[in-house]
Amino acid sequence: MPRGVRSWATKRRDTWDNCQVAKPVVVTAKTAEQWREKFVREKKGERESVWGWRGLRGPSGFGEAEEVGPTEWTGVFVRWRASSNYKLTRRDSINHSTTTSITTVFLSSFIHSSRGSFFALEMTKQNVVVAETKSGLAITVAVSNSSLFTVNHQMKPPSATTTPAAGYIAISPNKLLKKLETGGMNAWVESIRASSPTHIKSIPTSLSSSIQDYTSWMLHHPSALNMFEQITSASKGKQIVMFLDYDGTLSPIVEDPDRAFMSEGMRIAVKNVARYFPTAIVSGRCRDKVYSFVRLTELYYAGSHGMDIKGPSKSSKNKKGSHPVLFQPASEFLPMIDEVYKVLVERTKSIPGAKVENNKFCASVHFRCVDEKSWSPLADQVKSVLKEYPKLRVTQGRKVLEIRPTIKWDKGKALEFLLESLGFANSNNVLPLYIGDDRTDEDAFKVLRKRRQGFGILVSKTPKETSASYSLQEPSEARILAIHVFPRYGFFASVS
Ligand SMILES: O=P(O)(O)OC[C@H]1O[C@H](O[C@H]2O[C@H](CO)[C@@H](O)[C@H](O)[C@H]2O)[C@H](O)[C@@H](O)[C@@H]1O
């Protein structure tokens, strides 16, 4: 939490205990954009020099925000009522009303993406915030364990046997994945469709049932931002080891894989985390490529879905984190992947939008920019190529088919390998945290479940079948976790 808001909130703590939630708060892109513009206008010089802007003190509120990129910003806004109704004018309010009667205390954070979505991230002493997006699809319901709840859910990490509530996704991705690996062409295309946002968009029935589904899913996979007390207490006496996926976790998903840059704010956040905890990037990309995006020498890098592990090149403060490591369990496949990459480029070149990426120990066939009617021909091509390479298999990520060696190695194995390298093979003194967004990250989540150690955190806006314990909505929340929540819960203070 920004320092200004923290001190403000501390001063008013005496009023918080009497608060009630009056109604959900709806934040629209339009009004928040006006709010943002107002800041930018007032703080123009500052914005240009420090990429940030902050301040808003109304008669009844306080807000702070920080710009983290040209189209992305995060902020917090606080309003309160002590004993009487405050009338807020539009100037001070974040919603459309010209006057808003405030009958609650709330603290919430918002993320604005270029698509104009807002999410309530954090609530203290209150229950629910519903945020809307332009599409009306991404709905955030933040639930805390406050006794103010009508229904008081004491959130614990969901157990390994927890089955997520049914009904939010028509087709189980895991079942599809099995079919994909063993089954026919229809399964491929079915799977591709199921994983595409356009498909998911067609599922919602009504706004209220979407909210219900999301709420139900969130009960099994609560936001990691709300679960820090649980993570803190689980970490007592243990070494946290941080595992971070790259695409969709540290960087937003974009059309061109070569332009999936992470923001400077995110880089600073990861750097800060790595100062205190051994930190590894675990990515489907080739190691060099992901390093060229992250550019932090103090990290471990596990590229090609964990088949290429190295690092760190610069010793970190943490003694255990400074062992040199280089591990490539699929090195014999290098010439084969190179060859299959070239064949795939050739066989898919007639399909507009298809893109093949050489990830060293695996190859990725992207169809994000391929028209849906060409997905089937694209899958046909990939399948026909694979017939010639029985030692390769295919898995699916976000609008990408990943061609990889049949060896039993994945992100879960990479996580185990890294823990072992760090001296935590059979140790109870470690708390691994793994943040990822993709199906391939599920292998790591499963390992954590099996070890009964640490927490998997899934980055997803929509409910998904997952073995992760907690969730985050999007990459910016991972950043918030690192810059606001970790320090607030004393993680860094206790180890520095
Ligand atoms: O394990 P990850 O770090 O998440 O890598 C998985 C794949 O990520 C990249 O593709 C994904 O992100 C692209 C950029 O946002 C997007 O265009 C694509 O649709 C996504 O699938 C990367 O390009 C792949 O090589 C990785 O396998």
PDBQT file of the ligand as one rigid body, heavy atoms in Angstrom, charges set to zero:
ROOT
HETATM    1  O1  LIG A 501       5.677 -20.492 -20.080  1.00  0.00    +0.000 OA
HETATM    2  P1  LIG A 501       5.469 -19.102 -20.594  1.00  0.00    +0.000 P 
HETATM    3  O2  LIG A 501       6.551 -18.160 -20.204  1.00  0.00    +0.000 OA
HETATM    4  O3  LIG A 501       4.112 -18.589 -20.246  1.00  0.00    +0.000 OA
HETATM    5  O4  LIG A 501       5.538 -19.261 -22.179  1.00  0.00    +0.000 OA
HETATM    6  C1  LIG A 501       4.497 -19.905 -22.893  1.00  0.00    +0.000 C 
HETATM    7  C2  LIG A 501       4.483 -19.398 -24.306  1.00  0.00    +0.000 C 
HETATM    8  O5  LIG A 501       4.453 -17.985 -24.183  1.00  0.00    +0.000 OA
HETATM    9  C3  LIG A 501       4.542 -17.212 -25.376  1.00  0.00    +0.000 C 
HETATM   10  O6  LIG A 501       3.308 -17.302 -26.060  1.00  0.00    +0.000 OA
HETATM   11  C4  LIG A 501       2.249 -16.710 -25.356  1.00  0.00    +0.000 C 
HETATM   12  O7  LIG A 501       2.507 -15.303 -25.220  1.00  0.00    +0.000 OA
HETATM   13  C5  LIG A 501       2.569 -14.575 -26.465  1.00  0.00    +0.000 C 
HETATM   14  C6  LIG A 501       2.936 -13.144 -26.158  1.00  0.00    +0.000 C 
HETATM   15  O8  LIG A 501       2.044 -12.559 -25.285  1.00  0.00    +0.000 OA
HETATM   16  C7  LIG A 501       1.222 -14.709 -27.189  1.00  0.00    +0.000 C 
HETATM   17  O9  LIG A 501       1.285 -14.041 -28.449  1.00  0.00    +0.000 OA
HETATM   18  C8  LIG A 501       0.906 -16.183 -27.408  1.00  0.00    +0.000 C 
HETATM   19  O10 LIG A 501      -0.386 -16.322 -27.973  1.00  0.00    +0.000 OA
HETATM   20  C9  LIG A 501       0.946 -16.941 -26.089  1.00  0.00    +0.000 C 
HETATM   21  O11 LIG A 501       0.789 -18.342 -26.291  1.00  0.00    +0.000 OA
HETATM   22  C10 LIG A 501       5.712 -17.651 -26.208  1.00  0.00    +0.000 C 
HETATM   23  O12 LIG A 501       5.696 -16.954 -27.424  1.00  0.00    +0.000 OA
HETATM   24  C11 LIG A 501       5.727 -19.136 -26.415  1.00  0.00    +0.000 C 
HETATM   25  O13 LIG A 501       6.900 -19.506 -27.098  1.00  0.00    +0.000 OA
HETATM   26  C12 LIG A 501       5.723 -19.815 -25.064  1.00  0.00    +0.000 C 
HETATM   27  O14 LIG A 501       5.750 -21.212 -25.225  1.00  0.00    +0.000 OA
ENDROOT
TORSDOF 0
